[in-house]
Amino acid sequence: MGATLRAGIMGTGFMGQSHGKRLGQIEGVTVAAICSRAIETGNALRDKIAATDAVVYTDFDRMLAEANLDMVYVCLPPNAHRGEVERAAERGIHLFLEKPIAYDVATAESMVRAIEKAGVVSQVGYHMRFRKGVERLKELMDSGEAGRPTLFQGRYWCNMLGKEWWRDQSQSHGQLFEQVIHIYDMALYFLGKPSGACGLVENLCHRDVPGYSIEDTSAGLVRFYNGAMASIVGSNCALPDHFIGDYRVVCERATLDFHSTGDWRVKDGSTVFRYGAGKIEKEEFVEDRDLYLAESLDFINAIRGGTPPRAPVRVGLETIRVVSAILDSSSQAGAAPVSKPLD
Ligand SMILES: NC(=O)c1ccc[n+]([C@@H]2O[C@H](COP(=O)([O-])OP(=O)(O)OC[C@H]3O[C@@H](n4cnc5c(N)ncnc54)[C@H](O)[C@@H]3O)[C@@H](O)[C@H]2O)c1
C-alpha cells in the first residue's frame, strides 16, 4: 500500500454522508476536507462520519488550493455544477462523481473533456455494476460463453416526494435522470453502445402536489449498434417505502434475472442461467454486498494503479445522452415518440 490518500467531499447531504462513512472504513484513505455551502452543515458531516482531521471549507477552490487532495467526491444535485469537476481535474485530482453527473449533455461533455485531458481516474456512482449476478453474467459474456446480448428489460418503481430540488423539473430533470438512469446504465453496461432512444414521460398522479413538476411515469426504448434492444419503465406512483430497481438480460446462451421486492427486509437476488449442448445450469446469488463501498474500493484501486474503474466519466455522459433523448422525444403531448439518434 502506498501513501495515505487524501479525500475531499463536496456536498454534505445523503450521498456525501454515505460516501464519507465508507471512506472512513477504507485502509490507507483519510477524509481530509469537506466543502459545504454553510460551515455548520460541513461541521455536522465531519461529526457524523467521525472525520476528526477534516478541514471544513465553504469555498471549493480554496479547498483545492489548500487541502492537498488526491481525490474529490462530488455529491451535488445535477443542477449545482459550476466547473468544479473541470478545475479539480486540471489540478490532477481524481474524481468520484455522483450520478447523474449533470442534467445536460453539454456539461457532461465538458467534464469528460477535462477528465480525459488531465488523465485522472474517474468513477460515476453506478453502484449496480458491482452486483454478484452482474459480475457473473459479464464474466460469461467476456469469455464468449453467453453468446450475443439481445435484450434488456428493466424497471425502477417507487413512491416518494424527495427533496424540493428533486421534484422540481428545472433542477433535477426528473425521476428519469435521478433514479431510472441506474437501470439505463445497466442496459448500456450489458448491451454496449446505444444508437437511438425514444420514450414517453407523464405526470399522472402528482399533478396536484405543489412544487412537483417532474414526471412520475416513463417508458423508454433503446436501440444498440449491435442490434440489441432495451425496454425500461419508471414509476413514482408505485408502492410507498419500496424501491424496486430490477431487470432481466437475455444473451444467446445465458440469462440474468435480478429480482428485488423493494422491501429492505428481504434480500435481493440474482439468477443466472446458462444453456446449450442439451443442458441448463442455474446459479443463484444473494445480493448482500455493500455496493457503495464496492464502487469506492474499485475507484481507489484504480488510483493506486490497479484495473481501470468500472464506471468512468464517459459512462456518465452516455447515460445522460440516452435519458435526454427519451425526454426530448416525449415532448409532443399525446403523440407517439420519435426516435432520437444518439450520435
Ligand atoms: N447512487 C445512488 O444510489 C444515489 C442515491 C441518492 C442520491 N444520489 C445522487 O447524489 C446526488 C446528491 O443527492 P443527495 O441525495 O445527496 O442530495 P442532498 O439534497 O441530500 O444533498 C445535496 C448537497 O448538495 C448541496 N448543494 C445543493 N445545491 C448546491 C449548490 N448550488 N452549490 C453547492 N452545494 C449545493 C446541499 O447543500 C447538500 O449538501 C444527486 O445527483 C443524486 O441523484 C445517488
The ligand as an SDF file (V2000), in Angstrom:
LIG
                    3D

 44 48  0  0  0  0  0  0  0  0999 V2000
  -26.0090    6.4450   -6.2410 N   0  0  0  0  0  0  0  0  0  0  0  0
  -27.1000    6.4690   -5.5000 C   0  0  0  0  0  0  0  0  0  0  0  0
  -27.6220    5.4440   -5.0840 O   0  0  0  0  0  0  0  0  0  0  0  0
  -27.6800    7.7940   -5.1240 C   0  0  0  0  0  0  0  0  0  0  0  0
  -28.6400    7.8700   -4.1020 C   0  0  0  0  0  0  0  0  0  0  0  0
  -29.1370    9.1380   -3.7750 C   0  0  0  0  0  0  0  0  0  0  0  0
  -28.7100   10.2700   -4.4620 C   0  0  0  0  0  0  0  0  0  0  0  0
  -27.7870   10.1290   -5.4670 N   0  0  0  0  0  0  0  0  0  0  0  0
  -27.3270   11.3080   -6.2450 C   0  0  0  0  0  0  0  0  0  0  0  0
  -26.4550   12.1100   -5.4660 O   0  0  0  0  0  0  0  0  0  0  0  0
  -26.6420   13.4920   -5.7740 C   0  0  0  0  0  0  0  0  0  0  0  0
  -26.8990   14.2320   -4.4670 C   0  0  0  0  0  0  0  0  0  0  0  0
  -28.0660   13.6840   -3.8890 O   0  0  0  0  0  0  0  0  0  0  0  0
  -28.3050   13.7170   -2.3110 P   0  0  0  0  0  0  0  0  0  0  0  0
  -29.4150   12.7520   -2.0550 O   0  0  0  0  0  0  0  0  0  0  0  0
  -27.0390   13.5840   -1.5740 O   0  0  0  0  0  0  0  0  0  0  0  0
  -28.8770   15.1910   -2.1780 O   0  0  0  0  0  0  0  0  0  0  0  0
  -28.9960   16.0710   -0.8600 P   0  0  0  0  0  0  0  0  0  0  0  0
  -30.0120   17.1020   -1.1450 O   0  0  0  0  0  0  0  0  0  0  0  0
  -29.1620   15.1980    0.3320 O   0  0  0  0  0  0  0  0  0  0  0  0
  -27.5540   16.7500   -0.7580 O   0  0  0  0  0  0  0  0  0  0  0  0
  -27.0890   17.6470   -1.7220 C   0  0  0  0  0  0  0  0  0  0  0  0
  -25.9650   18.5070   -1.1410 C   0  0  0  0  0  0  0  0  0  0  0  0
  -25.5490   19.4440   -2.1480 O   0  0  0  0  0  0  0  0  0  0  0  0
  -25.5500   20.7520   -1.5960 C   0  0  0  0  0  0  0  0  0  0  0  0
  -25.9340   21.7150   -2.6410 N   0  0  0  0  0  0  0  0  0  0  0  0
  -27.1220   21.8580   -3.2170 C   0  0  0  0  0  0  0  0  0  0  0  0
  -27.0900   22.8360   -4.1550 N   0  0  0  0  0  0  0  0  0  0  0  0
  -25.8380   23.3190   -4.1410 C   0  0  0  0  0  0  0  0  0  0  0  0
  -25.1880   24.3150   -4.8570 C   0  0  0  0  0  0  0  0  0  0  0  0
  -25.8390   25.0500   -5.7670 N   0  0  0  0  0  0  0  0  0  0  0  0
  -23.8840   24.5350   -4.5890 N   0  0  0  0  0  0  0  0  0  0  0  0
  -23.2300   23.8110   -3.6690 C   0  0  0  0  0  0  0  0  0  0  0  0
  -23.8120   22.8450   -2.9380 N   0  0  0  0  0  0  0  0  0  0  0  0
  -25.0940   22.6010   -3.1870 C   0  0  0  0  0  0  0  0  0  0  0  0
  -26.5880   20.7410   -0.4960 C   0  0  0  0  0  0  0  0  0  0  0  0
  -26.3200   21.7550    0.4390 O   0  0  0  0  0  0  0  0  0  0  0  0
  -26.3550   19.3240    0.0730 C   0  0  0  0  0  0  0  0  0  0  0  0
  -25.2600   19.3430    0.9450 O   0  0  0  0  0  0  0  0  0  0  0  0
  -27.8450   13.5680   -6.7340 C   0  0  0  0  0  0  0  0  0  0  0  0
  -27.3960   13.7890   -8.0430 O   0  0  0  0  0  0  0  0  0  0  0  0
  -28.4910   12.2000   -6.6190 C   0  0  0  0  0  0  0  0  0  0  0  0
  -29.0450   11.7240   -7.8230 O   0  0  0  0  0  0  0  0  0  0  0  0
  -27.2650    8.9410   -5.7820 C   0  0  0  0  0  0  0  0  0  0  0  0
  1  2  1  0
  2  3  2  0
  2  4  1  0
  4  5  1  0
  4 44  2  0
  5  6  2  0
  6  7  1  0
  7  8  2  0
  8  9  1  0
  8 44  1  0
  9 10  1  0
  9 42  1  0
 10 11  1  0
 11 12  1  0
 11 40  1  0
 12 13  1  0
 13 14  1  0
 14 15  2  0
 14 16  1  0
 14 17  1  0
 17 18  1  0
 18 19  2  0
 18 20  1  0
 18 21  1  0
 21 22  1  0
 22 23  1  0
 23 24  1  0
 23 38  1  0
 24 25  1  0
 25 26  1  0
 25 36  1  0
 26 27  1  0
 26 35  1  0
 27 28  2  0
 28 29  1  0
 29 30  1  0
 29 35  2  0
 30 31  1  0
 30 32  2  0
 32 33  1  0
 33 34  2  0
 34 35  1  0
 36 37  1  0
 36 38  1  0
 38 39  1  0
 40 41  1  0
 40 42  1  0
 42 43  1  0
M  CHG  2   8   1  16  -1
M  END
$$$$
